[in-house]
Amino acid sequence: MPGRRGSETRILTHQVGIRLTLEEHERLLGEATAAGLTLAALTRRRLLGLHITAQVDAELIRELRRLGGLAKIAIRTPGMAESGRRALQAIRAAIAHLAAPS
């Protein structure tokens, strides 16, 4: 299972059992993996209405920063301002797409 096993410091003594279809179980496992949580931690947060934040791919962030830096250079280069602005708009659109809930 994904997540940090053994990091829970509270004493959790009560259990709640639920039945899921295979598809529901796979979906929850995928969401737990994306959030870096165990299935139990994800389910607990969902049931209690707590915020769940997906882990962001560090490599993806580095690439977006690199592209942003290149677009910034292009904007400041004479004759490249318009294409730099378009590149920056494309980067902003990509970031917005990644930030949108799926």
Secondary structure, 3 states (H helix, E strand, C coil): CCCCCCCCCCCCCCCCCCCCCHHHHHHHHHHHHHHCCCHHHHHHHHHHCCCCCCCCCHHHHHHHHHHHHHHHHHHHCCCCHHHHHHHHHHHHHHHHHHHCCC
